[in-house]
Amino acid sequence: MLWSNLVNKRAIGDRKEQQAKTFLIKQGLQVVEQNFHCRYGEIDLIMSEPLTNTLVFVEVRYRKSKKYGGAAASVTPAKQNKIKKAALFYLSQRKIECNIRFDVIAFEQEQLNWHQSAFT
């Protein structure tokens, strides 16, 4: 892969994460952290839903086409396990006890689809 393609993909990913964050804020969620990294992986967005005392761990995915199953389908069971391990690490590191939820924001072309409780 050419360096310019990699840089372009990262820029698109950053833009989609920003769009997802803006959308979730409009839905009443609050930003806790963005791009949390640990040895288990990365969590794109960590949001708070104050009304339900819930931390929402959000995976943001973008696909130009549905040729290989689309954005939501790209959150495979292996990817889900990595997100879950990273979320448990985050909670234990910060000694947080609350409700948790795993959401996926899937962009198919420019269409945003919010999958709440996408996996458990």
N, C-alpha and C positions, 0 to 999 in steps of 0.2 A: 504494500500500500504506500502510495506516495505521501510524503510529509504534509503537503498541502491538503490532501484528502482527510488526513487524520485531524489536522487543525480545524478544517471546515466541519467535520463531524462533531468535534468537541464544542465548537461555537454553536452549532444547532442544538446540541444537548443542553448547553448552558441556557440558551434562549427558551427551550421547552420547559426546563426546570423553573425558570422565572415566570413563565406563563402559568404553570401549574400552581406555583406559590401564590400568585396574584389571584387566581381563581379560588383557591382554598380560603384565602383571607376574606374574599367576598362572601364565602359561604359561612363565615363566622369562626373559622379556626384561627389560631394564633401561632406564629412562627416560634419554635423553640430552638431549632438548629437546622443548618443546611450542610449537606455533604459531610456527614459524620463518618470518619474513617477509624477503623480499628483492625486488629489482626484477622478478624472474621470477614471483613468486607466493608462496604460503604452503604450508608442509608442516605438517599437523596434528600429527603425532607423529614423532619420530625416536627409535628404540629401538635398543638394542644386544643382539645375541644372542652372548654371550661364548663359548659352546662352538664356534661356527663363525667367530668374528671377523668378524661381519656387522653392518653398520648397516642397519636396516630403516626405510624411509621409508613412513609409514602415512597413507593418506587415509581419513578417517572420513566416511561418508555415511549420511543418514537420510531415509527417505521414509515418509509416513503410509500410502501405498497403492502398489500396483504399477501404478496407472493409466497411468503414462507410462514403464513399463519397470523400475521399482524402483530401489533405491539403488545396487546394483553397476553397473547399466547406465548410471547417470548419470556414471560416470567415463569420459567420452568420450575418443577419441584426442587431441583438443585439450587436454583437462584433463591427460591423461597426459604430454603433451609439456611442459606448464608445470611439472608436478611433477618431471620428469626434469631440466629446466633448473635449477630451484631446488635440486635435490639436487646436481647437478654444481657449482653455485656454492658451496653449503655445503661440499662436500669440498675444493674448491680454496682457499676462504677460510681453512679450518682446516688445510690441508696434510695431509689424511688420505688414507691409502691402505689400503683394506680391501675385503672383499666387500660388495656392496650388494644389496638386495632391495626391491621395491616391493610392499607389501601393501595390501589394502583391507579395512576393517571396514565391512560394510554392515548397517545396521539396517533390517529390514522390520517395521514396527510395533515390537514389542519384541523381536523375534528377532535375535540377533547372529550374523552369518555372517562368518567370517574367511577371506578369500581370500589365501592366501600366494602370493607370486610372481605377483600378478595381472597384471602386465605387465612387460616387460623394456626 
